[in-house]
Amino acid sequence: MQSQKPVALVTGASSGIGMATAERLATAGYTVYGTSRRASAGGQQSYKMLALDVTRDESVEASVRELIRLEGRIDLLVNNAGFGVAPAAAEESSIEQARSIFDTNFFGIVRMTRAVVPHMRRQGSGRIINIGSVLGFLPMPYGALYAASKHAVEGYSESLDHELRTRGVRISVVEPAYTRTQFDANFMQADAKLEEYQEVRTALSKRMTKIMAAADEPGIVADVVLKAASAARPKQRYTAGAVACRLRLLRRFAPSSLMDSGIRKDLRLDAKGLSPARASEKTS
């Protein structure tokens, strides 16, 4: 029997932001389907799970087809599935690893969007919310590939929102800062590490551990997703959490030279990874 409630599909819902979002939407009255590669979140949850691998066309198509068979419609898609690479220089990831990051973080969103938009167009309504990052507008050194994938999400989402707005479908990006999940524990290590970057990699990894210990809870992001999903006039971008809001304002109003020096000072980039010759030049 098909539900009369709005139907939501949340990718990457087995933990972290995805799980918190699925729970929050279910509490708000949605019929929610979460996804993961193994279709099980473990324990008790207020939503159903579907097996879905966002990197495989046939898996995406089969899962959306099953959802439509069960519910007859889809009103909200939350694209949350993604992963990052531990702090490393851009040249320390192979082309294959770069493709892997984009295949999940960006092309996964493209696959999901292509699968659900035809149904939303026929309904004349729908919302797609993509989980981005502050790194999508303020890149982090030694996180170039992840930041690039999130920049791609920003551009794709804004273009798509213009295309589909007259069809009754709206697209928004939610931009969290650091969020306390298993995401950082599951960072992919760079697959082409170089000795030249070992010092800075080690230092940044320690700093990230401290930052993540004080990061926002996933529920903060889930609250913003619900806000975007239920807004009568949704915005294209929503920051999630105080840090993300502050960084967005700085990016918009602060001089680029100030942002540049602030990033380098915060990460102490000019004191790391220097050759002995450059280090002596800097201290002379």
N, C-alpha and C positions, 0 to 999 in steps of 0.2 A: 504494500500500500504506500503510495507516494505521499511525502510530507507536505503539509501546507505551510511549513516554516520556510524561510529563505535557506538556501542550500549553499554551504561553503566547502571549499576544498583547500587544504593547507598542506603544502609539501614540507618534507623534513620535520614531521610532527612527532617523532619518537622521543625528542628531548629538547631542552633549551627554549629558544624563542618560539619554535614551531609548536611545541607542546603547550606552552603558556598561552599562545594565541588561540590554539584550538579549544582549550578549556575556557578561555574568556568568551569566545564566540558562542560556544555551547551554552554557557551561563546566560548570555544575552538573548538567547532564543533561536539561534541558528541550528539547523541540522548540519552537523559537521562531519566531514570525512578527512582524516589525516592520512598522510602517506609516508612510507619509508621503504627501503629496499626489501625489508623482511616483513612488512605489514603487521608489526607488533610493537606497541609502545611499552608493554609489560605492565603488570598491576592493573588497577581499575582506572578507567578514564570515561569521560562523558561523551566520547565521540568514537566513531568507527574508524578502522584502519584499512587502507588498501595498499597492496604491494605496488610500488612504482619506482622506477629508476629513471631520473630525468635526463640521463645521458643516452637513453635508447628510445628511438622513435616509436617502435612497436609497443614498448611498455607504457609510454605516455598515452598513446592512442587507445590501448586496451583499457587502461584505468579510467580514462574519461568516458569511454563508451559504457563501461560498467556503471559508473556513477549516473549517467543519463538513463540507463536502463532501470536503475533502482529508484531514482527520484524524478526523472522526467525533465529536469532543469538544473542549471547551475547559476547562482546569483553572485558568488564571490569566489575569486581565486586569490590565495595568498602564496606568492612564490617566495619561499624561505630557504629551500635546500641550497646548500653551498658549503665551501670549505676554503681555508686559507693556507698559506705557506708560512712557516716559521721565519722570523726575521733573517733575511739573507739578501745579498746583492743581486741585482737583476741578472747579471751574467752568470750567477750560480745555479740558475734553472735552465734545463735543456728546453729545446723547442717542444719536445714531447710533453714535458711537464707544463709548459705554458699552455699548450692546447688542452691539456687535462683540466686546468683551472678554468679556462674559458668554457669548456664543454659543460661543466656543471654550473658555474656561477652566472654565465651569460646565455649560452645556447640552451641550457635547461629551461630558462625563462622563455626563450623564443619557442621552444617545443611546446611548453605548457600553454602559452598564449595562443599559438596556432590551433591547438586542440580545442580550446574552450570558446574562442571568439565566435566561430560560426553559430554556436548555440546561443550565445548572448545576443548576437545580432538578430537572430530569428525571434528571440524573446522581446527585443527592443529595450533591453536593460541588462546591466551587469557592472560589477566592479572588479578590477584587478589591482592588487596591492603588491608591489615588489619590495622586498626587504633589501635596502641598499646599505649604505654606510657613510659616515662622515668622510671616510677615505675616498668616497666618490666625488667629493668636491674639494677635499684638502688632502692630497696624497702624502703618504708617509714614506720617507726614505727607507730603503731596505724592505719595502713591501710593494714594489712597483707592479708586479703582475696582479696581485689581489686588487690594488687600487685601480689598475687599468680595467679590470673586469667590472668593478663597481662604477667607474666612469661610463662604461658601455651601457650599464643598466640605466643610468640617469638619462643618457641621450635617447636610448630606445624607448623608454617609458614616456618621456615628454613628447616625442614624435607620435607615438601611438595614441596618446591621449587626444592630440589634435585630430587624428584621423577618425577616431571612433566616437568622439563626443556627440556628433549629430545622430549617431545610431543608438544613443542611450547608454553607451558604455564609457565608463571613466577609469582612468589609470592614475595611480598615485605611487610615489616612492616614500617609504619610511626610512629615515636615516638615523640609526642608533650610533652612539659612540661605543666605548668598551662595555660589553655586557657579560655578566658572570654566567657562563655556560661551559659545557664540555668542548666548545668550539676550539678554544686555545689548546686544550689538552690533546686534541686530535689534529693539530697543525701538521701539514705535510712538510717534511724536511726537504730542503733544496737538494737536488740530485746531482749537482755538479759543483760541489763546494771547492773553494780555493783557499789556500793557506793565507793569502793576502788579507782576507776578510775575517779570519778566525777571531781576532780580538774584538772587533766591533759586533760580530754576531753574538759572541758570548755576553758582552755587556748589554746589548739590546734585549737579549732573551731574559736576563735577570731583571731588567727594568720592566719588561712586559709582565713578568710574574707578579711584581709589586702592583702594577697598575690594575691587573685583572682581579687582584684580591680586594680592591676597593671599587670594582666596577658596578654598574647598575644591575638590578635583578631583571630577568626576562619579562616579568610582569609589566614593567614600565613600557617596554616595546609593545606588548600585547594590548595595553590600554590605548596606545596611539593607533594601532591597527584598527581597533574597534571604532575609534573616533573617525578615522578616515572612511571606514566602511559605511558608517551611518550618517555621515555629513550630507546635508541636502545639497550643498555646493562644495564638493570636495576640492582640495588644493592638489596641485601636482606634487608637492613635496611637504613632508612633515618630519621635523626633527623629533627624536625620542630621548628625553632626559636632559638634565641641566647642562651637562658638558657639551652635548651635541648642539644645543641651542646657542650656547656661548660661542662655539667654534663657527657656526653658521653666520652669526652676527659679525664676528671678527673677519671672516672671509669676505663678507659683503662690504664692510665699512673700513677696515684697517688697510693702510697702505701695503702694497705687496712686499716692499722691502722690510717692513716691520714683521710681517708673517714669516718671511724667509729667515730672518735672523732669529725669530722666536723658535722656529722649528729646529734650527741648528743648535741653538743654545740649550733647548730642552733635552735634546738627544746627545748633546756634547759631541757633535759630529766633527768639529774642527780639532778635537783632541784625541780622536780615535783613528786607527788605521793609517797613521802617518808613517812614512819611511823615516829612518834615523836622520837622513839629511833634511827632510822637511821639518821634522820635529825640532832640530837644532836651529833651523832658520826661524821657526815661530817663536822660540824662546830667546833668541839673540837680540 
